[in-house]
Amino acid sequence: MKSIIEKQIAIAASGDVVNFLEKLPPSAVLCEAIYFNPSVANSQKLANVSLTFNSGRGKTINQMVGKNNNDGDRKKRMMKINQPLEPNSFLKGYVEDLQAASLTYPYNVTLYFEIINSK
């Protein structure tokens, strides 16, 4: 059975680095795909997202987030990663703002994780 985990990260000011930690459900066995969506769409390089799986022991992903991530078509934009998940593990990482102070703050970056759960 598939489920989507959604995590919103608030960026308050230029240069902010916001850490996150998300406990996965015990039934999660695979992260099939990910997608990052900013709430503003005015820059090619709005923020950098870095995350690791399995409480830091799994795959590390670094991805720039910008206006091309903000077209509203999450299903089409999901990036397949097929990362096996350890029971009771965490997703952890950070979102780093890359904008000059002229951007309107605050804004959000929403992280989506498509999870396969055991039955």
WOMO-V439015 format. One line per field, one symbol per residue. phi: phi as a letter, one per 30 degrees, with the letter a starting at -180 (. if undefined). Layout:
phi = ???
This chain:
phi = .cbccbbcccccaeiebcdbbbddddddcacdababbddbbcadbdaccbbbchhjccecbbbdcadddcciceddcecdbhcdcdehcccblaccdccdddddcdbcccccbdcccdd
